[in-house]
Amino acid sequence: MKALGQLLEKILDYYEKKEYVKAEECADELLAGNPNFHRALFLKGVILEETGRGSEAEKYFSKAGSLYTLYFRLALQLDKGDPERALVYYDRVLGMNPWDNAAMFHKGLLCERLGRKDAARECFGKIRAGKELFSRIAVPLGFMIFLLVGGIMMTTKEEKILGMLTIGMSVFCLIWLKRDAGMALKMFSKKREYR
């Protein structure tokens, strides 16, 4: 498993440096031993596509699994090192789902860093902040309160173990809330900033 991870890292490293020949060699090596490894199939397809062999790339893309997720992960990876290529892959993700708030947000941040304020404004303007606030804050908060109240009621009704377990689960909701609320608030803030 370690060798697999190391080969994948090599592919990504060569790919980011646009050393396509070495990246493709590593991808071929990885695929020789693991012909169904979805990330290697995807990266081989990306390498072929970026080197003008799009018709060959389709064969690999068709076996790679969820291109939507893989394109998004690639865009995030390229975001700081190669912003122009990152924009290409953000656009691919948004071509598949024009209402992906996370992709729109990250593309907007990238455009903002590149000084493309109009493009950033367009991206942040398309974010549906209400959806993010509801799904990332209201839902986990409501679930946490429900579990907490239920746990307290159980401990008062002689169901102490089950009550403590339920209260413990509410702590997980707090962690969930802490993790996701920041992103929702950042999206909301950027949307307001660029009105």
KOLDO-149228 format. One record per residue (C-alpha): x negated, y negated, z negated; residue in one letter. Coordinates in nm, 2 decimals, padded with zeros to 4 digits. Each point is the difference from the previous one (the first is absolute). Example, Ala and Ser with C-alpha at 12.3 -4.5 7.8 and 13.67 -1.06 7.14 Angstrom:
BEGIN
<<-01.23; 00.45; -00.78>; a>
<<-00.14; -00.34; 00.07>; s>
This chain:
BEGIN
<<00.00; 00.00; 00.00>; m>
<<-00.29; -00.23; -00.08>; k>
<<-00.14; 00.04; 00.35>; a>
<<00.34; -00.08; 00.15>; l>
<<00.01; -00.32; -00.19>; g>
<<-00.35; -00.09; 00.09>; q>
<<00.07; 00.06; 00.37>; l>
<<00.31; -00.21; -00.02>; l>
<<-00.20; -00.28; -00.16>; e>
<<-00.26; 00.02; 00.27>; k>
<<00.27; -00.02; 00.27>; i>
<<00.15; -00.31; -00.16>; l>
<<-00.35; -00.16; -00.05>; d>
<<-00.10; 00.05; 00.36>; y>
<<00.34; -00.11; 00.12>; y>
<<-00.01; -00.32; -00.20>; e>
<<-00.34; -00.08; 00.15>; k>
<<00.14; 00.08; 00.35>; k>
<<-00.25; 00.28; 00.04>; e>
<<00.26; 00.20; 00.18>; y>
<<-00.23; 00.27; 00.14>; v>
<<-00.12; 00.10; -00.35>; k>
<<00.35; -00.04; -00.15>; a>
<<00.14; 00.23; 00.27>; e>
<<-00.27; 00.26; -00.06>; e>
<<00.08; 00.01; -00.37>; c>
<<00.37; 00.02; 00.08>; a>
<<-00.06; 00.29; 00.23>; d>
<<-00.21; 00.17; -00.26>; e>
<<00.27; -00.04; -00.26>; l>
<<00.27; 00.12; 00.23>; l>
<<-00.21; 00.31; 00.10>; a>
<<00.04; 00.13; -00.35>; g>
<<00.34; -00.16; -00.08>; n>
<<00.20; -00.03; 00.32>; p>
<<00.31; -00.12; -00.17>; n>
<<-00.15; -00.26; -00.23>; f>
<<00.24; -00.29; 00.07>; h>
<<-00.24; -00.29; -00.08>; r>
<<-00.27; 00.14; 00.22>; a>
<<00.25; 00.05; 00.28>; l>
<<00.12; -00.36; -00.04>; f>
<<-00.35; -00.15; -00.01>; l>
<<-00.10; 00.20; 00.31>; k>
<<00.30; -00.14; 00.17>; g>
<<-00.08; -00.35; -00.11>; v>
<<-00.36; 00.04; 00.12>; i>
<<00.11; 00.13; 00.34>; l>
<<00.25; -00.28; 00.04>; e>
<<-00.24; -00.27; -00.10>; e>
<<-00.26; 00.13; 00.25>; t>
<<00.25; -00.01; 00.29>; g>
<<00.12; 00.36; -00.01>; r>
<<00.36; -00.06; -00.10>; g>
<<00.14; 00.30; 00.19>; s>
<<-00.23; 00.24; -00.19>; e>
<<00.09; -00.18; -00.33>; a>
<<00.37; 00.09; 00.03>; e>
<<-00.09; 00.37; -00.05>; k>
<<-00.15; -00.07; -00.34>; y>
<<00.26; -00.26; -00.11>; f>
<<00.27; 00.26; 00.07>; s>
<<-00.16; 00.24; -00.25>; k>
<<-00.10; -00.26; -00.26>; a>
<<00.33; -00.03; -00.19>; g>
<<00.14; -00.33; -00.12>; s>
<<-00.17; -00.26; 00.22>; l>
<<00.19; -00.27; -00.18>; y>
<<-00.18; 00.07; -00.33>; t>
<<-00.34; 00.07; 00.17>; l>
<<00.01; -00.33; 00.20>; y>
<<00.09; -00.19; -00.32>; f>
<<-00.29; 00.16; -00.20>; r>
<<-00.24; -00.08; 00.29>; l>
<<00.11; -00.36; 00.02>; a>
<<-00.05; -00.04; -00.38>; l>
<<-00.35; 00.16; 00.04>; q>
<<-00.10; -00.23; 00.28>; l>
<<00.16; -00.31; -00.16>; d>
<<-00.31; -00.16; -00.14>; k>
<<-00.27; 00.15; 00.23>; g>
<<00.16; -00.04; 00.34>; d>
<<00.31; -00.22; -00.02>; p>
<<00.07; 00.00; 00.37>; e>
<<00.03; 00.37; 00.02>; r>
<<00.20; 00.00; -00.33>; a>
<<00.25; -00.23; 00.17>; l>
<<00.04; 00.25; 00.28>; v>
<<00.09; 00.27; -00.24>; y>
<<00.23; -00.22; -00.21>; y>
<<00.18; -00.08; 00.32>; d>
<<00.03; 00.37; 00.08>; r>
<<00.16; 00.07; -00.35>; v>
<<00.24; -00.29; 00.05>; l>
<<00.08; 00.12; 00.35>; g>
<<00.12; 00.32; -00.16>; m>
<<00.18; -00.18; -00.29>; n>
<<00.03; -00.38; 00.04>; p>
<<00.15; -00.02; -00.35>; w>
<<-00.30; 00.16; -00.19>; d>
<<-00.05; -00.27; -00.27>; n>
<<-00.34; 00.14; -00.11>; a>
<<-00.14; 00.00; 00.35>; a>
<<00.14; -00.35; 00.07>; m>
<<-00.14; -00.13; -00.33>; f>
<<-00.35; 00.14; 00.07>; h>
<<00.00; -00.13; 00.36>; k>
<<00.11; -00.34; -00.14>; g>
<<-00.28; 00.00; -00.25>; l>
<<-00.25; 00.09; 00.28>; l>
<<00.13; -00.28; 00.23>; c>
<<-00.02; -00.24; -00.29>; e>
<<-00.37; 00.10; -00.06>; r>
<<-00.07; -00.05; 00.37>; l>
<<00.15; -00.35; -00.01>; g>
<<00.30; 00.09; 00.21>; r>
<<00.26; -00.18; -00.21>; k>
<<00.28; 00.03; 00.26>; d>
<<-00.04; 00.37; 00.03>; a>
<<-00.02; 00.03; -00.38>; a>
<<00.32; -00.21; -00.04>; r>
<<00.18; 00.23; 00.25>; e>
<<-00.11; 00.31; -00.19>; c>
<<00.09; -00.13; -00.34>; f>
<<00.33; -00.13; 00.13>; g>
<<00.10; 00.35; 00.12>; k>
<<-00.06; 00.16; -00.34>; i>
<<00.33; 00.10; -00.17>; r>
<<-00.10; -00.11; -00.35>; a>
<<00.33; 00.08; -00.16>; g>
<<-00.04; 00.37; 00.10>; k>
<<-00.35; 00.00; -00.15>; e>
<<00.12; -00.16; -00.33>; l>
<<00.29; 00.24; -00.03>; f>
<<-00.20; 00.32; 00.08>; s>
<<-00.32; -00.09; -00.17>; r>
<<00.13; -00.18; -00.31>; i>
<<00.38; 00.04; -00.06>; a>
<<00.01; 00.38; 00.06>; v>
<<-00.29; 00.10; -00.23>; p>
<<00.10; -00.26; -00.26>; l>
<<00.36; 00.13; -00.01>; g>
<<-00.12; 00.36; -00.01>; f>
<<-00.25; -00.09; -00.28>; m>
<<00.28; -00.17; -00.21>; i>
<<00.24; 00.30; 00.06>; f>
<<-00.27; 00.25; -00.12>; l>
<<-00.10; -00.22; -00.29>; l>
<<00.36; -00.04; -00.12>; v>
<<00.08; 00.36; 00.05>; g>
<<-00.32; 00.10; -00.19>; g>
<<00.09; -00.22; -00.29>; i>
<<00.35; 00.14; -00.01>; m>
<<-00.12; 00.35; 00.00>; m>
<<-00.25; -00.05; -00.28>; t>
<<00.28; -00.15; -00.22>; t>
<<00.22; 00.31; 00.08>; k>
<<-00.24; 00.25; -00.13>; e>
<<-00.15; 00.08; 00.34>; e>
<<-00.34; -00.14; -00.09>; k>
<<-00.22; 00.21; 00.23>; i>
<<00.22; -00.06; 00.31>; l>
<<00.03; -00.37; -00.10>; g>
<<-00.37; -00.04; -00.03>; m>
<<-00.05; 00.17; 00.33>; l>
<<00.25; -00.24; 00.16>; t>
<<-00.17; -00.30; -00.15>; i>
<<-00.33; 00.14; 00.13>; g>
<<00.15; 00.01; 00.35>; m>
<<00.09; -00.36; -00.03>; s>
<<-00.37; -00.08; -00.04>; v>
<<-00.06; 00.15; 00.34>; f>
<<00.27; -00.23; 00.14>; c>
<<-00.19; -00.29; -00.16>; l>
<<-00.32; 00.11; 00.18>; i>
<<00.20; 00.03; 00.32>; w>
<<00.14; -00.35; -00.05>; l>
<<-00.34; -00.14; -00.08>; k>
<<-00.15; 00.15; 00.32>; r>
<<00.27; -00.10; 00.24>; d>
<<00.12; -00.33; -00.14>; a>
<<-00.32; -00.19; 00.08>; g>
<<00.04; 00.08; 00.37>; m>
<<00.36; -00.10; 00.01>; a>
<<-00.08; -00.33; -00.17>; l>
<<-00.29; -00.07; 00.24>; k>
<<00.23; 00.06; 00.29>; m>
<<00.26; -00.23; -00.14>; f>
<<-00.26; -00.27; -00.08>; s>
<<-00.15; 00.01; 00.36>; k>
<<00.35; -00.01; 00.15>; k>
<<00.08; -00.32; -00.20>; r>
<<-00.34; -00.15; 00.07>; e>
<<00.04; 00.02; 00.37>; y>
<<00.36; -00.13; 00.03>; r>
